[in-house]
Amino acid sequence: MSNITRVSLNEINRMKRDGELQPQNPNAKPVKLPDGFWDNATMRMPEAKTPISLRVDPDILEFFRAQGEGHLTRMHAVLRAYVDAHKGR
């Protein structure tokens, strides 16, 4: 089950100001982006994924499930890495 919640940028800024947001890695050092880093940024919506039915060997599915939540996302990442590595060959 997903814990994703939609909030506005104003809500995020308020939560950050009020100390409600915690970094995923509490030991991580803050990143200072150079001035103008976002100046040329453009919004790009992700492409919709195509739902399919895929049969995989039981041991492959168990391998990914054993790593915890997000096993389908990890399986997709492996396929993405394979495709990206073989493009342009």
N, C-alpha and C positions, 0 to 999 in steps of 0.2 A: 504494500500500500504506500502511496506517495504522500509526502508531507509538504508538497509544493503549495505555496500561498502567493496570490498576486497582491502586490502592494505598489503604490505610486512612488516616484522618486522622492517626493516630499515626505512620505511616510518612512522611507528608508533613511533619509537624512535625520528625521526626528528620532528614529530608533537608534541610529548611530550616536547622536548627540546625547540621548538619555542612557547610553550604555547597554541597550537591549540586544545589540548585535555582538556576537563573539566570533573571533576569527576561528576558522576550522583548525588551524594549528596555532595554539596560543604562544608558541615559541617563535613564530614567523616574524621576521622584521618587516616593518611597513615598506612599501615600494613607493619611491618618489619618482613620478613621471615628469619628464621634462616639460617646460612651458610649451603650449601649443600642440601637445601630443594628440589631442582629439580634434584639432582644427579641421582636418580634411576627412574626418570619419563620416561615413554614410551608413544609413540604416539598411541592412540587408536581411530580409526575412528568410529563414531556412526553408529549403524545399520540403514539401510533404513527403513522407516515406510511404512506400507502397506496401500494404499488408499482404503477406503471403503465408502459405502453410509450408513448413520445411521439416523434413524428416532427418533426424541426426541419430547417430549411434548413442545408445544409453550412456556409455562411459564418457562421451564428449559432453553431453548435457549435464551429467553429474559433476564433471570437472568444473564447469562454469558455475553451477548452482552451489557447489561447496565453497565458493569464494564469497557467497552472501548475496544480498540484494543487488539488483542491477545486472544479473547474468546475461540477459538478452542484450543490454547495451554493450557489455563487454564482447559478446559474440559479434555484434555489429561492428565494433571497433576493430576486431581481428580481420573481418572481411574487408573493411575500409582500408586497413593498412596493406592488405594483400593487393587490392585493386590499385591503390596509389603506387605501390612498388612496381607494378607491372605495366603501368601506363607508359606510353612512349617507347616501348620496347620494339 
